[in-house]
């Protein structure tokens, strides 16, 4: 049903954006919708309103933040905001193809390179939260017992040792997302070569045989959290998504409050309008899309919306801390 809904959406999307182009071309792109858009596309077009296309990370959707902000932006600018939620790596690739007007992602080094390489017009920092390591209540790696509950690099060493000994499992996003990139950085900080020592065939978890300890899921955060709960494995995640899912998970926070290693910074990037894909933007509306993207970037870092982000909570917990400074490409 989801695939059918995505294809129907893609038809409507291309009919509106391509205007006089043939329906046959729309159907052809629909057949490739998984490649072109990835993830779940959210939002419904309004008639005769400009459309802002966003590629974003799954956490902004899974936490409900975008659903919370969407009507505020649409009402102020009389437009329609449409997004696809994927890993940050995929979102940046969508931006490179010109298939999105704006990006809201969380991998600062990759974001800055995206802008410096000419794919982005500019970038603002927007907000942050923290990553965390979850695991079974039994904590088979002995992280809490070793006093590593606020030391992420020490915790990763303990997980590696316990996993290698067959005492625990670890689920990774494995999708080049911002979370996956940060996980790899933690393995490196813990003293391991990710390619040679972590994501190896010898370590890979095999569902059939039950052997191996490192499972690269290639899936979104919500899916991975559910899998980790079912498998009683460790997992690296952002706190925002965890707080959104925690009521349905049989996992607990094992590592938290490591402000040095676990900060999770989000940024907004306006895609360079000269690179916008003519499939999605006719020559007449590319500048409109770019201008609307600039308005969104300025809007989300404005004091009013920063306060709205600060007020957004789930179960009394704030999910994001706004920290816009108005500096381009920080």
BALOBA-1460 file (C-alpha; in Angstrom, 3 decimals):
// residues 330
<rec num="1" residu="x" x="0.000" y="0.000" z="0.000"/>
<rec num="2" residu="x" x="2.836" y="2.399" z="0.823"/>
<rec num="3" residu="x" x="4.485" y="1.810" z="-2.550"/>
<rec num="4" residu="x" x="1.181" y="2.458" z="-4.330"/>
<rec num="5" residu="x" x="0.698" y="5.657" z="-2.358"/>
<rec num="6" residu="x" x="4.231" y="6.793" z="-3.210"/>
<rec num="7" residu="x" x="3.664" y="6.147" z="-6.896"/>
<rec num="8" residu="x" x="0.363" y="8.027" z="-6.867"/>
<rec num="9" residu="x" x="2.080" y="10.891" z="-5.115"/>
<rec num="10" residu="x" x="4.913" y="10.889" z="-7.654"/>
<rec num="11" residu="x" x="2.420" y="11.146" z="-10.525"/>
<rec num="12" residu="x" x="0.774" y="14.186" z="-8.908"/>
<rec num="13" residu="x" x="4.188" y="15.651" z="-8.141"/>
<rec num="14" residu="x" x="5.463" y="15.408" z="-11.684"/>
<rec num="15" residu="x" x="2.211" y="16.518" z="-13.299"/>
<rec num="16" residu="x" x="2.324" y="19.723" z="-11.275"/>
<rec num="17" residu="x" x="6.056" y="20.411" z="-11.530"/>
<rec num="18" residu="x" x="6.540" y="19.355" z="-15.139"/>
<rec num="19" residu="x" x="3.372" y="21.124" z="-16.259"/>
<rec num="20" residu="x" x="3.067" y="20.474" z="-19.982"/>
<rec num="21" residu="x" x="5.365" y="17.455" z="-20.077"/>
<rec num="22" residu="x" x="3.828" y="14.154" z="-21.060"/>
<rec num="23" residu="x" x="2.257" y="11.785" z="-18.511"/>
<rec num="24" residu="x" x="4.389" y="9.031" z="-20.001"/>
<rec num="25" residu="x" x="7.508" y="10.704" z="-18.600"/>
<rec num="26" residu="x" x="5.842" y="10.966" z="-15.196"/>
<rec num="27" residu="x" x="5.047" y="7.259" z="-15.166"/>
<rec num="28" residu="x" x="8.625" y="6.447" z="-16.155"/>
<rec num="29" residu="x" x="9.994" y="8.390" z="-13.204"/>
<rec num="30" residu="x" x="7.402" y="6.782" z="-10.921"/>
<rec num="31" residu="x" x="8.902" y="3.421" z="-11.752"/>
<rec num="32" residu="x" x="12.168" y="4.800" z="-10.374"/>
<rec num="33" residu="x" x="10.646" y="6.592" z="-7.370"/>
<rec num="34" residu="x" x="12.666" y="4.582" z="-4.867"/>
<rec num="35" residu="x" x="15.857" y="5.772" z="-6.542"/>
<rec num="36" residu="x" x="14.769" y="9.330" z="-7.127"/>
<rec num="37" residu="x" x="13.227" y="10.107" z="-3.781"/>
<rec num="38" residu="x" x="13.965" y="7.314" z="-1.326"/>
<rec num="39" residu="x" x="12.127" y="6.958" z="1.968"/>
<rec num="40" residu="x" x="8.617" y="8.201" z="2.650"/>
<rec num="41" residu="x" x="7.479" y="11.408" z="0.981"/>
<rec num="42" residu="x" x="5.174" y="13.485" z="3.137"/>
<rec num="43" residu="x" x="2.927" y="16.468" z="2.428"/>
<rec num="44" residu="x" x="0.080" y="17.252" z="0.073"/>
<rec num="45" residu="x" x="0.154" y="19.866" z="-2.638"/>
<rec num="46" residu="x" x="-2.153" y="22.837" z="-2.519"/>
<rec num="47" residu="x" x="-3.535" y="24.203" z="-5.778"/>
<rec num="48" residu="x" x="-1.638" y="27.098" z="-7.321"/>
<rec num="49" residu="x" x="0.789" y="27.348" z="-4.423"/>
<rec num="50" residu="x" x="4.567" y="27.277" z="-4.767"/>
<rec num="51" residu="x" x="6.094" y="24.012" z="-3.571"/>
<rec num="52" residu="x" x="9.256" y="23.680" z="-1.493"/>
<rec num="53" residu="x" x="10.984" y="20.311" z="-1.873"/>
<rec num="54" residu="x" x="13.034" y="19.219" z="1.136"/>
<rec num="55" residu="x" x="15.343" y="16.256" z="1.698"/>
<rec num="56" residu="x" x="15.865" y="15.586" z="5.382"/>
<rec num="57" residu="x" x="17.073" y="13.026" z="7.874"/>
<rec num="58" residu="x" x="14.672" y="10.480" z="9.324"/>
<rec num="59" residu="x" x="14.938" y="11.906" z="12.839"/>
<rec num="60" residu="x" x="13.210" y="15.179" z="11.952"/>
<rec num="61" residu="x" x="10.269" y="13.127" z="10.712"/>
<rec num="62" residu="x" x="10.302" y="10.335" z="13.298"/>
<rec num="63" residu="x" x="10.280" y="12.846" z="16.146"/>
<rec num="64" residu="x" x="7.304" y="14.692" z="14.650"/>
<rec num="65" residu="x" x="9.235" y="17.970" z="14.460"/>
<rec num="66" residu="x" x="8.473" y="18.613" z="10.791"/>
<rec num="67" residu="x" x="4.765" y="17.907" z="11.237"/>
<rec num="68" residu="x" x="4.859" y="20.454" z="14.061"/>
<rec num="69" residu="x" x="6.638" y="23.145" z="12.005"/>
<rec num="70" residu="x" x="5.040" y="22.509" z="8.596"/>
<rec num="71" residu="x" x="1.721" y="24.381" z="9.085"/>
<rec num="72" residu="x" x="3.530" y="27.395" z="10.563"/>
<rec num="73" residu="x" x="5.714" y="27.781" z="7.477"/>
<rec num="74" residu="x" x="2.974" y="27.046" z="4.967"/>
<rec num="75" residu="x" x="0.629" y="29.568" z="6.516"/>
<rec num="76" residu="x" x="3.213" y="32.346" z="6.607"/>
<rec num="77" residu="x" x="4.463" y="31.869" z="3.045"/>
<rec num="78" residu="x" x="1.281" y="30.528" z="1.378"/>
<rec num="79" residu="x" x="3.112" y="27.511" z="0.009"/>
<rec num="80" residu="x" x="3.349" y="23.747" z="0.382"/>
<rec num="81" residu="x" x="6.265" y="22.017" z="2.074"/>
<rec num="82" residu="x" x="7.016" y="18.497" z="0.846"/>
<rec num="83" residu="x" x="9.805" y="16.331" z="2.190"/>
<rec num="84" residu="x" x="11.481" y="12.976" z="1.773"/>
<rec num="85" residu="x" x="13.045" y="11.518" z="4.936"/>
<rec num="86" residu="x" x="16.200" y="9.461" z="4.360"/>
<rec num="87" residu="x" x="19.675" y="9.190" z="5.825"/>
<rec num="88" residu="x" x="21.801" y="12.334" z="5.653"/>
<rec num="89" residu="x" x="24.081" y="10.766" z="3.039"/>
<rec num="90" residu="x" x="21.106" y="10.084" z="0.787"/>
<rec num="91" residu="x" x="19.682" y="13.542" z="1.439"/>
<rec num="92" residu="x" x="22.949" y="15.134" z="0.323"/>
<rec num="93" residu="x" x="22.940" y="13.000" z="-2.836"/>
<rec num="94" residu="x" x="19.380" y="14.150" z="-3.558"/>
<rec num="95" residu="x" x="20.620" y="17.708" z="-3.172"/>
<rec num="96" residu="x" x="23.561" y="17.083" z="-5.495"/>
<rec num="97" residu="x" x="21.137" y="15.865" z="-8.172"/>
<rec num="98" residu="x" x="19.084" y="19.026" z="-7.731"/>
<rec num="99" residu="x" x="16.030" y="16.996" z="-6.713"/>
<rec num="100" residu="x" x="15.444" y="19.105" z="-3.589"/>
<rec num="101" residu="x" x="15.435" y="22.834" z="-2.892"/>
<rec num="102" residu="x" x="16.577" y="22.622" z="0.709"/>
<rec num="103" residu="x" x="18.188" y="20.121" z="3.094"/>
<rec num="104" residu="x" x="17.744" y="19.684" z="6.854"/>
<rec num="105" residu="x" x="20.398" y="17.199" z="7.964"/>
<rec num="106" residu="x" x="22.907" y="16.338" z="10.709"/>
<rec num="107" residu="x" x="26.438" y="15.640" z="9.543"/>
<rec num="108" residu="x" x="28.321" y="18.974" z="9.825"/>
<rec num="109" residu="x" x="31.526" y="17.927" z="8.063"/>
<rec num="110" residu="x" x="29.592" y="16.509" z="5.101"/>
<rec num="111" residu="x" x="27.306" y="19.541" z="5.030"/>
<rec num="112" residu="x" x="30.209" y="21.980" z="4.894"/>
<rec num="113" residu="x" x="31.838" y="19.998" z="2.079"/>
<rec num="114" residu="x" x="28.514" y="20.011" z="0.199"/>
<rec num="115" residu="x" x="28.516" y="23.817" z="0.317"/>
<rec num="116" residu="x" x="32.233" y="24.253" z="-0.416"/>
<rec num="117" residu="x" x="31.903" y="21.937" z="-3.432"/>
<rec num="118" residu="x" x="29.311" y="24.311" z="-4.874"/>
<rec num="119" residu="x" x="26.197" y="22.194" z="-4.382"/>
<rec num="120" residu="x" x="24.837" y="24.405" z="-1.635"/>
<rec num="121" residu="x" x="24.225" y="28.121" z="-1.662"/>
<rec num="122" residu="x" x="24.796" y="28.423" z="2.073"/>
<rec num="123" residu="x" x="24.289" y="26.633" z="5.403"/>
<rec num="124" residu="x" x="23.073" y="27.656" z="8.856"/>
<rec num="125" residu="x" x="23.328" y="25.654" z="12.053"/>
<rec num="126" residu="x" x="19.834" y="25.177" z="13.491"/>
<rec num="127" residu="x" x="19.660" y="22.986" z="16.601"/>
<rec num="128" residu="x" x="21.227" y="20.050" z="18.371"/>
<rec num="129" residu="x" x="20.503" y="17.135" z="20.640"/>
<rec num="130" residu="x" x="22.650" y="14.208" z="21.713"/>
<rec num="131" residu="x" x="23.307" y="10.708" z="20.548"/>
<rec num="132" residu="x" x="23.003" y="7.828" z="22.971"/>
<rec num="133" residu="x" x="23.775" y="4.109" z="23.168"/>
<rec num="134" residu="x" x="20.880" y="1.840" z="24.066"/>
<rec num="135" residu="x" x="21.022" y="-1.751" z="25.109"/>
<rec num="136" residu="x" x="19.333" y="-4.572" z="27.004"/>
<rec num="137" residu="x" x="18.688" y="-4.078" z="30.714"/>
<rec num="138" residu="x" x="21.131" y="-6.921" z="31.398"/>
<rec num="139" residu="x" x="23.939" y="-4.857" z="29.756"/>
<rec num="140" residu="x" x="25.934" y="-7.934" z="28.619"/>
<rec num="141" residu="x" x="28.960" y="-5.793" z="27.650"/>
<rec num="142" residu="x" x="29.231" y="-4.589" z="31.251"/>
<rec num="143" residu="x" x="29.272" y="-0.917" z="30.320"/>
<rec num="144" residu="x" x="27.605" y="0.371" z="33.470"/>
<rec num="145" residu="x" x="29.606" y="-1.942" z="35.714"/>
<rec num="146" residu="x" x="32.817" y="-0.614" z="34.152"/>
<rec num="147" residu="x" x="31.822" y="2.984" z="34.852"/>
<rec num="148" residu="x" x="31.523" y="3.799" z="31.138"/>
<rec num="149" residu="x" x="27.911" y="5.042" z="31.145"/>
<rec num="150" residu="x" x="29.061" y="8.550" z="30.235"/>
<rec num="151" residu="x" x="32.071" y="7.571" z="28.121"/>
<rec num="152" residu="x" x="31.033" y="6.570" z="24.613"/>
<rec num="153" residu="x" x="34.474" y="5.545" z="23.337"/>
<rec num="154" residu="x" x="35.090" y="3.260" z="26.332"/>
<rec num="155" residu="x" x="31.605" y="1.801" z="25.854"/>
<rec num="156" residu="x" x="32.360" y="0.982" z="22.204"/>
<rec num="157" residu="x" x="35.501" y="-0.879" z="23.273"/>
<rec num="158" residu="x" x="33.464" y="-2.941" z="25.708"/>
<rec num="159" residu="x" x="30.834" y="-3.684" z="23.050"/>
<rec num="160" residu="x" x="33.556" y="-4.782" z="20.626"/>
<rec num="161" residu="x" x="35.079" y="-7.145" z="23.183"/>
<rec num="162" residu="x" x="31.739" y="-8.601" z="24.229"/>
<rec num="163" residu="x" x="30.595" y="-8.938" z="20.626"/>
<rec num="164" residu="x" x="33.797" y="-10.696" z="19.591"/>
<rec num="165" residu="x" x="33.333" y="-13.086" z="22.498"/>
<rec num="166" residu="x" x="29.774" y="-13.862" z="21.377"/>
<rec num="167" residu="x" x="28.155" y="-12.152" z="24.354"/>
<rec num="168" residu="x" x="26.264" y="-9.329" z="22.632"/>
<rec num="169" residu="x" x="25.094" y="-7.900" z="19.309"/>
<rec num="170" residu="x" x="25.178" y="-4.405" z="17.847"/>
<rec num="171" residu="x" x="22.806" y="-3.033" z="15.216"/>
<rec num="172" residu="x" x="24.088" y="-0.289" z="12.919"/>
<rec num="173" residu="x" x="22.091" y="1.918" z="10.569"/>
<rec num="174" residu="x" x="24.638" y="0.992" z="7.900"/>
<rec num="175" residu="x" x="23.154" y="3.535" z="5.518"/>
<rec num="176" residu="x" x="25.639" y="6.427" z="5.365"/>
<rec num="177" residu="x" x="23.258" y="8.523" z="7.453"/>
<rec num="178" residu="x" x="24.460" y="11.171" z="9.888"/>
<rec num="179" residu="x" x="23.960" y="8.654" z="12.682"/>
<rec num="180" residu="x" x="25.946" y="5.989" z="10.851"/>
<rec num="181" residu="x" x="28.736" y="8.477" z="10.109"/>
<rec num="182" residu="x" x="28.923" y="9.441" z="13.788"/>
<rec num="183" residu="x" x="28.957" y="5.769" z="14.802"/>
<rec num="184" residu="x" x="31.946" y="5.174" z="12.522"/>
<rec num="185" residu="x" x="33.706" y="8.166" z="14.069"/>
<rec num="186" residu="x" x="33.180" y="6.657" z="17.528"/>
<rec num="187" residu="x" x="34.688" y="3.342" z="16.484"/>
<rec num="188" residu="x" x="37.693" y="5.266" z="15.189"/>
<rec num="189" residu="x" x="37.941" y="7.268" z="18.430"/>
<rec num="190" residu="x" x="37.841" y="3.963" z="20.321"/>
<rec num="191" residu="x" x="40.897" y="2.813" z="18.355"/>
<rec num="192" residu="x" x="39.349" y="0.611" z="15.668"/>
<rec num="193" residu="x" x="39.537" y="0.654" z="11.890"/>
<rec num="194" residu="x" x="35.867" y="0.515" z="10.888"/>
<rec num="195" residu="x" x="36.385" y="-1.268" z="7.578"/>
<rec num="196" residu="x" x="39.047" y="-3.712" z="8.722"/>
<rec num="197" residu="x" x="37.864" y="-4.460" z="12.262"/>
<rec num="198" residu="x" x="34.151" y="-3.665" z="12.631"/>
<rec num="199" residu="x" x="32.133" y="-4.000" z="9.399"/>
<rec num="200" residu="x" x="33.779" y="-7.235" z="8.320"/>
<rec num="201" residu="x" x="32.390" y="-10.480" z="6.965"/>
<rec num="202" residu="x" x="33.647" y="-12.285" z="10.058"/>
<rec num="203" residu="x" x="31.722" y="-9.955" z="12.385"/>
<rec num="204" residu="x" x="28.550" y="-9.744" z="10.282"/>
<rec num="205" residu="x" x="25.500" y="-11.091" z="12.054"/>
<rec num="206" residu="x" x="23.827" y="-13.998" z="10.261"/>
<rec num="207" residu="x" x="20.105" y="-14.334" z="11.004"/>
<rec num="208" residu="x" x="20.028" y="-17.961" z="9.912"/>
<rec num="209" residu="x" x="22.968" y="-19.262" z="11.918"/>
<rec num="210" residu="x" x="22.893" y="-16.688" z="14.694"/>
<rec num="211" residu="x" x="26.632" y="-16.163" z="14.313"/>
<rec num="212" residu="x" x="28.403" y="-12.809" z="14.208"/>
<rec num="213" residu="x" x="27.641" y="-9.738" z="16.314"/>
<rec num="214" residu="x" x="27.609" y="-6.652" z="14.034"/>
<rec num="215" residu="x" x="24.415" y="-6.220" z="12.032"/>
<rec num="216" residu="x" x="24.443" y="-3.537" z="9.326"/>
<rec num="217" residu="x" x="20.727" y="-3.039" z="8.742"/>
<rec num="218" residu="x" x="20.697" y="-0.441" z="5.955"/>
<rec num="219" residu="x" x="17.475" y="0.963" z="7.389"/>
<rec num="220" residu="x" x="16.024" y="4.042" z="9.059"/>
<rec num="221" residu="x" x="16.367" y="4.810" z="12.736"/>
<rec num="222" residu="x" x="12.846" y="3.802" z="13.745"/>
<rec num="223" residu="x" x="13.150" y="0.433" z="12.022"/>
<rec num="224" residu="x" x="16.551" y="-0.181" z="13.566"/>
<rec num="225" residu="x" x="15.299" y="0.650" z="17.059"/>
<rec num="226" residu="x" x="12.488" y="-1.879" z="16.710"/>
<rec num="227" residu="x" x="14.945" y="-4.506" z="15.491"/>
<rec num="228" residu="x" x="17.351" y="-3.790" z="18.346"/>
<rec num="229" residu="x" x="14.543" y="-4.178" z="20.857"/>
<rec num="230" residu="x" x="13.457" y="-7.489" z="19.376"/>
<rec num="231" residu="x" x="17.033" y="-8.804" z="19.172"/>
<rec num="232" residu="x" x="18.081" y="-7.358" z="22.559"/>
<rec num="233" residu="x" x="21.127" y="-5.740" z="20.995"/>
<rec num="234" residu="x" x="23.034" y="-2.509" z="21.491"/>
<rec num="235" residu="x" x="22.314" y="0.381" z="19.140"/>
<rec num="236" residu="x" x="23.599" y="3.907" z="18.550"/>
<rec num="237" residu="x" x="20.805" y="6.444" z="18.053"/>
<rec num="238" residu="x" x="19.828" y="10.068" z="18.546"/>
<rec num="239" residu="x" x="17.952" y="10.846" z="21.744"/>
<rec num="240" residu="x" x="15.085" y="12.545" z="19.918"/>
<rec num="241" residu="x" x="14.091" y="9.426" z="18.014"/>
<rec num="242" residu="x" x="14.642" y="7.278" z="21.085"/>
<rec num="243" residu="x" x="12.305" y="9.436" z="23.171"/>
<rec num="244" residu="x" x="9.698" y="9.166" z="20.417"/>
<rec num="245" residu="x" x="9.903" y="5.348" z="20.383"/>
<rec num="246" residu="x" x="10.897" y="4.501" z="23.955"/>
<rec num="247" residu="x" x="7.406" y="3.506" z="25.133"/>
<rec num="248" residu="x" x="7.475" y="0.618" z="22.652"/>
<rec num="249" residu="x" x="11.059" y="-0.504" z="23.198"/>
<rec num="250" residu="x" x="12.501" y="-3.085" z="25.549"/>
<rec num="251" residu="x" x="15.808" y="-1.204" z="25.762"/>
<rec num="252" residu="x" x="17.330" y="1.337" z="28.116"/>
<rec num="253" residu="x" x="19.843" y="4.145" z="27.814"/>
<rec num="254" residu="x" x="23.220" y="2.647" z="28.629"/>
<rec num="255" residu="x" x="25.418" y="5.581" z="27.601"/>
<rec num="256" residu="x" x="24.345" y="9.227" z="27.866"/>
<rec num="257" residu="x" x="25.564" y="12.638" z="28.998"/>
<rec num="258" residu="x" x="28.834" y="12.367" z="27.076"/>
<rec num="259" residu="x" x="28.711" y="15.940" z="25.815"/>
<rec num="260" residu="x" x="32.190" y="15.690" z="24.299"/>
<rec num="261" residu="x" x="31.522" y="12.739" z="21.992"/>
<rec num="262" residu="x" x="27.764" y="12.611" z="21.497"/>
<rec num="263" residu="x" x="26.638" y="16.084" z="20.393"/>
<rec num="264" residu="x" x="24.326" y="15.862" z="17.358"/>
<rec num="265" residu="x" x="24.278" y="19.127" z="15.392"/>
<rec num="266" residu="x" x="21.661" y="19.842" z="12.687"/>
<rec num="267" residu="x" x="22.038" y="22.265" z="9.806"/>
<rec num="268" residu="x" x="19.881" y="23.670" z="7.021"/>
<rec num="269" residu="x" x="21.327" y="24.044" z="3.518"/>
<rec num="270" residu="x" x="19.870" y="25.967" z="0.598"/>
<rec num="271" residu="x" x="20.682" y="24.027" z="-2.580"/>
<rec num="272" residu="x" x="22.498" y="26.025" z="-5.251"/>
<rec num="273" residu="x" x="19.672" y="26.989" z="-7.615"/>
<rec num="274" residu="x" x="21.896" y="26.601" z="-10.693"/>
<rec num="275" residu="x" x="21.957" y="22.868" z="-9.973"/>
<rec num="276" residu="x" x="18.211" y="22.334" z="-9.556"/>
<rec num="277" residu="x" x="16.984" y="19.456" z="-11.714"/>
<rec num="278" residu="x" x="14.809" y="20.684" z="-14.619"/>
<rec num="279" residu="x" x="12.716" y="17.539" z="-14.173"/>
<rec num="280" residu="x" x="11.453" y="19.032" z="-10.925"/>
<rec num="281" residu="x" x="11.902" y="22.730" z="-11.680"/>
<rec num="282" residu="x" x="11.016" y="24.412" z="-14.943"/>
<rec num="283" residu="x" x="13.172" y="27.330" z="-16.011"/>
<rec num="284" residu="x" x="10.488" y="29.718" z="-14.791"/>
<rec num="285" residu="x" x="10.064" y="28.334" z="-11.282"/>
<rec num="286" residu="x" x="13.665" y="27.419" z="-10.347"/>
<rec num="287" residu="x" x="14.275" y="30.914" z="-8.992"/>
<rec num="288" residu="x" x="10.952" y="30.822" z="-7.134"/>
<rec num="289" residu="x" x="11.976" y="27.547" z="-5.510"/>
<rec num="290" residu="x" x="15.389" y="28.949" z="-4.569"/>
<rec num="291" residu="x" x="13.889" y="32.108" z="-3.076"/>
<rec num="292" residu="x" x="11.415" y="30.034" z="-1.079"/>
<rec num="293" residu="x" x="14.291" y="27.862" z="0.177"/>
<rec num="294" residu="x" x="16.136" y="30.985" z="1.329"/>
<rec num="295" residu="x" x="12.989" y="32.106" z="3.138"/>
<rec num="296" residu="x" x="12.729" y="28.722" z="4.859"/>
<rec num="297" residu="x" x="16.377" y="28.836" z="5.970"/>
<rec num="298" residu="x" x="15.983" y="32.348" z="7.372"/>
<rec num="299" residu="x" x="12.663" y="31.345" z="8.959"/>
<rec num="300" residu="x" x="13.888" y="28.261" z="10.799"/>
<rec num="301" residu="x" x="16.774" y="30.186" z="12.402"/>
<rec num="302" residu="x" x="14.589" y="33.169" z="13.333"/>
<rec num="303" residu="x" x="14.026" y="33.825" z="17.068"/>
<rec num="304" residu="x" x="10.334" y="32.980" z="16.742"/>
<rec num="305" residu="x" x="10.869" y="29.517" z="15.258"/>
<rec num="306" residu="x" x="13.892" y="28.793" z="17.408"/>
<rec num="307" residu="x" x="11.570" y="29.310" z="20.376"/>
<rec num="308" residu="x" x="9.028" y="26.938" z="18.785"/>
<rec num="309" residu="x" x="11.737" y="24.282" z="18.449"/>
<rec num="310" residu="x" x="12.649" y="24.809" z="22.084"/>
<rec num="311" residu="x" x="9.019" y="24.325" z="23.114"/>
<rec num="312" residu="x" x="8.599" y="21.064" z="21.201"/>
<rec num="313" residu="x" x="8.501" y="18.147" z="23.630"/>
<rec num="314" residu="x" x="7.387" y="14.523" z="23.843"/>
<rec num="315" residu="x" x="6.424" y="13.182" z="27.242"/>
<rec num="316" residu="x" x="7.740" y="16.361" z="28.824"/>
<rec num="317" residu="x" x="11.187" y="15.913" z="27.250"/>
<rec num="318" residu="x" x="12.632" y="18.532" z="24.934"/>
<rec num="319" residu="x" x="13.883" y="16.811" z="21.793"/>
<rec num="320" residu="x" x="16.030" y="19.563" z="20.299"/>
<rec num="321" residu="x" x="17.920" y="22.567" z="21.632"/>
<rec num="322" residu="x" x="17.941" y="25.506" z="19.185"/>
<rec num="323" residu="x" x="21.343" y="27.094" z="18.645"/>
<rec num="324" residu="x" x="21.124" y="29.172" z="15.464"/>
<rec num="325" residu="x" x="23.722" y="31.931" z="15.315"/>
<rec num="326" residu="x" x="22.827" y="33.476" z="11.945"/>
<rec num="327" residu="x" x="26.284" y="32.779" z="10.530"/>
<rec num="328" residu="x" x="26.342" y="31.325" z="7.036"/>
<rec num="329" residu="x" x="28.459" y="28.208" z="6.500"/>
<rec num="330" residu="x" x="29.539" y="27.856" z="10.172"/>
